[in-house]
Amino acid sequence: MKKWGIVGILPIMLGLIFFVHNPESQIEITKGIEAANRATQPVEITTDGIHNGNLLLVNHDYPVHPVSVQTDVINLFEGNVGQYFGLLDKNVRLSEEITQKFTEMVRAAKKDGVENFIISSGYRNLEEQTQLFQEMGAVYALPPGHSEHNLGLSLDVGSSKMKMNVAPEGKWIKDHAWQYGFVLRYPEDKTEITGIEYEPWHIRYVGLPHSAIMQEKNFVLEEYLQYVKEQQQLTASINGNEYTISYYPISKTTTIEVPANRQYEISGNNIDGVIVTVY
């Protein structure tokens, strides 16, 4: 699949619109407020809302909040989900929803002839992260509460044939994971931003349209969340589906307006606010 390129920039009344074309996909990102007014309804957001959702930033500076951990974590071995991928051991756990998303992705990879995926690590509780940190040290592991593995949204994916940095599985994930809501969390050229060395095996679920925008703009999560905060609101059209993404600062219980007649998701950023994604 060819990489997206920006083929045109046209000024409009409410901002700038970027047309990004790919033979298989098309993204259109508009900065500014949607022209069409739609019926809305109020939703009350508490400060706990900052720490819930798929867009949480977890790193050295922003730890996992107790309410952030996914509530649907399952043991993958006991769930008999290994038809399309292997497991390193019998103790690999992950959010059930994210497992379904990952299965959808590797099924697509299999159609491309790439099928030797293996999950080596998924969700880890704080006790497990503490043990890993003590064994591996700060160079190779994050302290407990500061690892994305403590969320249930991230997993380490390998190839059963060779190292991930040279495996077809690694290349396929780098090129296609965004189409299924996943991002390569610690890419080679972003170590100064993430603070983590290149990990071609560590992927994180953020969901569409966020993964598509991050892929197109070469953003890691730190950059993307800052971008959304700066823009306040933007719209994106991906494969004919329209999305509106809005940032709201939250310092105390706050009422925000959401569409009354459209599907939406609310995710905190684990920093200072929430992001509303309208479909």
C-alpha positions as CSV (number, residue, x, y, z in Angstrom):
1,M,0.0,0.0,0.0
2,K,1.4,3.4,-0.9
3,K,1.9,6.0,1.7
4,W,-0.6,8.9,1.9
5,G,0.4,12.2,0.5
6,I,-1.2,15.6,0.8
7,V,-2.4,16.5,-2.7
8,G,-4.2,19.8,-2.0
9,I,-4.8,22.5,0.5
10,L,-7.9,24.8,0.1
11,P,-8.9,27.7,2.3
12,I,-12.4,27.7,3.6
13,M,-14.3,30.0,5.8
14,L,-13.8,28.1,9.0
15,G,-10.2,26.9,8.6
16,L,-8.0,24.9,6.4
17,I,-8.9,21.6,4.8
18,F,-6.3,18.9,4.0
19,F,-7.1,16.3,1.3
20,V,-5.1,13.2,1.8
21,H,-5.4,10.5,-0.9
22,N,-4.5,6.8,-0.9
23,P,-5.6,4.2,-3.5
24,E,-7.4,2.3,-0.7
25,S,-8.3,5.1,1.7
26,Q,-9.0,8.8,1.9
27,I,-8.7,11.2,4.8
28,E,-10.0,14.7,4.9
29,I,-9.1,16.7,8.0
30,T,-10.7,20.1,8.7
31,K,-9.6,22.5,11.4
32,G,-12.3,24.5,12.9
33,I,-16.0,24.2,13.9
34,E,-18.5,22.2,11.8
35,A,-20.7,24.5,9.8
36,A,-23.8,22.4,10.4
37,N,-25.6,22.8,13.7
38,R,-27.0,19.7,15.2
39,A,-29.2,19.0,18.1
40,T,-27.3,18.4,21.4
41,Q,-27.9,17.1,24.9
42,P,-25.9,17.8,28.1
43,V,-23.6,15.3,29.6
44,E,-22.0,15.7,33.0
45,I,-18.2,14.9,33.2
46,T,-16.5,14.4,36.5
47,T,-12.7,14.6,37.0
48,D,-12.7,10.8,36.9
49,G,-13.6,11.2,33.2
50,I,-10.1,12.4,32.6
51,H,-8.8,9.0,33.5
52,N,-11.2,6.8,31.4
53,G,-11.1,5.8,27.8
54,N,-8.9,4.7,24.9
55,L,-6.8,7.8,24.5
56,L,-5.2,7.9,28.0
57,L,-1.6,9.0,28.0
58,V,0.5,6.8,30.3
59,N,4.2,7.4,30.6
60,H,6.9,8.6,33.0
61,D,4.9,11.7,33.8
62,Y,1.3,10.5,33.8
63,P,0.6,7.3,35.8
64,V,-2.3,4.9,35.5
65,H,-5.3,6.1,37.6
66,P,-7.2,3.4,39.5
67,V,-10.3,4.0,37.3
68,S,-8.2,3.7,34.1
69,V,-7.8,-0.1,34.1
70,Q,-10.0,-1.9,31.6
71,T,-12.7,-3.8,33.4
72,D,-13.0,-6.6,30.8
73,V,-9.5,-8.1,31.1
74,I,-9.5,-11.9,30.3
75,N,-7.0,-14.7,30.2
76,L,-6.5,-15.4,26.5
77,F,-5.4,-19.0,26.9
78,E,-8.6,-19.8,28.8
79,G,-10.6,-17.9,26.2
80,N,-9.4,-20.2,23.4
81,V,-8.7,-17.3,21.1
82,G,-5.5,-18.7,19.6
83,Q,-6.9,-19.7,16.2
84,Y,-5.2,-16.7,14.5
85,F,-2.3,-16.1,16.7
86,G,-0.1,-17.8,19.3
87,L,0.5,-17.0,23.0
88,L,3.9,-17.0,24.7
89,D,2.5,-18.7,27.8
90,K,-0.8,-19.5,29.5
91,N,-0.9,-16.2,31.5
92,V,-1.3,-13.6,28.7
93,R,-4.2,-11.3,29.5
94,L,-5.9,-8.5,27.7
95,S,-9.1,-6.5,27.4
96,E,-11.7,-8.7,25.8
97,E,-12.8,-5.9,23.4
98,I,-9.2,-5.2,22.4
99,T,-8.6,-8.9,21.9
100,Q,-11.5,-8.9,19.4
101,K,-10.0,-5.9,17.6
102,F,-6.6,-7.6,17.4
103,T,-8.2,-10.8,16.1
104,E,-9.9,-8.8,13.4
105,M,-6.5,-7.3,12.4
106,V,-4.5,-10.6,12.3
107,R,-7.3,-12.2,10.3
108,A,-6.8,-9.4,7.7
109,A,-3.0,-10.0,7.8
110,K,-3.5,-13.7,7.2
111,K,-5.3,-12.8,3.9
112,D,-2.1,-11.1,2.9
113,G,-0.1,-14.2,3.7
114,V,1.2,-12.9,7.1
115,E,0.2,-15.3,9.8
116,N,2.9,-16.0,12.4
117,F,1.7,-13.6,15.1
118,I,2.3,-14.4,18.7
119,I,1.3,-12.3,21.8
120,S,4.1,-12.3,24.4
121,S,2.6,-9.8,26.9
122,G,-0.7,-8.0,27.5
123,Y,-2.2,-6.7,30.7
124,R,0.0,-6.6,33.8
125,N,-1.1,-5.6,37.3
126,L,1.0,-3.4,39.5
127,E,2.5,-6.3,41.4
128,E,3.6,-7.9,38.1
129,Q,5.0,-4.6,36.9
130,T,6.9,-4.1,40.1
131,Q,8.5,-7.5,39.7
132,L,9.4,-6.8,36.1
133,F,10.9,-3.4,37.0
134,Q,13.0,-4.9,39.8
135,E,14.3,-7.7,37.5
136,M,14.9,-5.6,34.3
137,G,15.7,-2.2,35.7
138,A,14.7,1.3,34.6
139,V,16.5,0.9,31.2
140,Y,14.2,-1.9,30.1
141,A,11.0,-1.5,32.1
142,L,8.8,1.3,33.4
143,P,8.0,1.6,37.1
144,P,4.7,0.2,38.3
145,G,1.7,2.4,37.3
146,H,3.6,4.0,34.5
147,S,3.4,1.3,31.9
148,E,0.7,1.1,29.2
149,H,0.6,-2.7,30.0
150,N,-1.1,-1.7,33.3
151,L,-4.1,-0.4,31.3
152,G,-5.2,-3.5,29.3
153,L,-5.0,-1.5,26.0
154,S,-1.5,-2.5,24.9
155,L,0.2,-5.7,23.9
156,D,3.5,-7.0,22.8
157,V,3.3,-8.8,19.5
158,G,6.0,-10.9,18.0
159,S,6.6,-13.3,15.2
160,S,7.1,-17.0,15.8
161,K,9.6,-17.1,13.0
162,M,12.0,-14.2,13.5
163,K,12.7,-10.9,15.3
164,M,9.9,-8.4,14.9
165,N,12.1,-5.7,13.5
166,V,12.8,-7.8,10.4
167,A,9.7,-10.1,10.4
168,P,6.8,-9.7,7.8
169,E,4.5,-9.4,10.9
170,G,6.4,-6.3,12.1
171,K,6.3,-4.7,8.7
172,W,2.6,-5.5,8.3
173,I,1.7,-4.0,11.6
174,K,3.7,-0.8,10.8
175,D,1.9,-0.4,7.6
176,H,-1.7,-1.6,8.4
177,A,-2.3,-1.6,12.2
178,W,-3.8,1.9,12.1
179,Q,-6.7,0.7,9.9
180,Y,-7.9,-1.3,12.9
181,G,-7.4,1.3,15.5
182,F,-3.9,0.3,16.7
183,V,-0.7,2.3,16.6
184,L,2.9,1.4,17.0
185,R,3.4,3.2,20.3
186,Y,7.2,3.5,20.4
187,P,8.5,4.1,16.8
188,E,12.2,4.4,16.0
189,D,12.2,8.1,15.2
190,K,10.2,9.3,18.3
191,T,12.3,8.2,21.2
192,E,13.0,11.7,22.3
193,I,9.3,12.3,22.7
194,T,8.2,9.0,24.2
195,G,11.2,8.5,26.3
196,I,11.2,4.8,25.3
197,E,13.6,3.1,22.9
198,Y,12.3,1.6,19.7
199,E,9.9,-1.3,20.3
200,P,8.6,-2.7,17.0
201,W,6.5,-5.2,19.0
202,H,4.5,-2.9,21.3
203,I,1.2,-1.7,19.9
204,R,-1.6,0.2,21.6
205,Y,-5.3,0.6,20.8
206,V,-6.6,4.1,20.4
207,G,-9.4,3.5,17.9
208,L,-10.4,5.2,14.7
209,P,-10.2,7.9,13.6
210,H,-7.4,8.7,15.9
211,S,-5.1,5.9,14.6
212,A,-5.6,7.1,11.0
213,I,-4.7,10.7,11.8
214,M,-1.7,9.7,13.9
215,Q,-0.5,7.5,11.0
216,E,-1.0,10.3,8.4
217,K,0.7,13.0,10.5
218,N,3.4,10.7,11.9
219,F,2.3,11.5,15.5
220,V,2.9,9.5,18.6
221,L,0.2,9.7,21.3
222,E,2.0,12.6,23.1
223,E,2.0,14.7,19.9
224,Y,-1.6,13.7,18.9
225,L,-3.1,14.7,22.2
226,Q,-1.3,18.0,22.1
227,Y,-2.5,18.6,18.5
228,V,-6.2,17.9,19.5
229,K,-5.9,20.2,22.5
230,E,-4.5,23.0,20.3
231,Q,-7.1,22.7,17.6
232,Q,-10.0,22.3,20.1
233,Q,-12.1,20.9,17.4
234,L,-11.5,19.2,14.1
235,T,-13.3,16.9,11.6
236,A,-12.0,14.0,9.7
237,S,-13.5,12.0,6.8
238,I,-12.0,8.5,6.5
239,N,-13.2,6.0,3.9
240,G,-16.4,7.9,3.7
241,N,-17.1,8.0,7.4
242,E,-17.2,11.4,9.1
243,Y,-15.9,12.1,12.5
244,T,-15.8,15.2,14.7
245,I,-13.1,15.4,17.5
246,S,-13.4,17.9,20.2
247,Y,-11.3,18.7,23.3
248,Y,-12.8,19.9,26.6
249,P,-10.7,20.9,29.6
250,I,-12.0,19.5,32.9
251,S,-10.9,20.9,36.3
252,K,-14.1,20.0,38.2
253,T,-17.5,18.5,37.4
254,T,-18.3,20.0,34.0
255,T,-21.3,19.8,31.7
256,I,-20.6,19.5,28.0
257,E,-22.9,19.2,25.0
258,V,-22.9,16.1,22.9
259,P,-25.0,15.2,19.8
260,A,-28.6,14.0,20.6
261,N,-28.9,12.0,17.4
262,R,-25.3,10.7,16.6
263,Q,-23.1,8.1,18.1
264,Y,-20.2,9.4,20.2
265,E,-17.4,8.3,22.5
266,I,-15.8,10.2,25.4
267,S,-12.2,9.5,26.4
268,G,-10.0,11.3,28.9
269,N,-6.4,12.1,28.0
270,N,-5.2,11.3,31.6
271,I,-3.8,14.9,31.8
272,D,-6.4,17.7,32.0
273,G,-9.4,17.0,29.9
274,V,-11.6,14.8,27.7
275,I,-11.9,14.2,24.0
276,V,-15.3,13.7,22.4
277,T,-15.4,11.8,19.2
278,V,-18.6,12.0,17.2
279,Y,-19.4,9.4,14.5
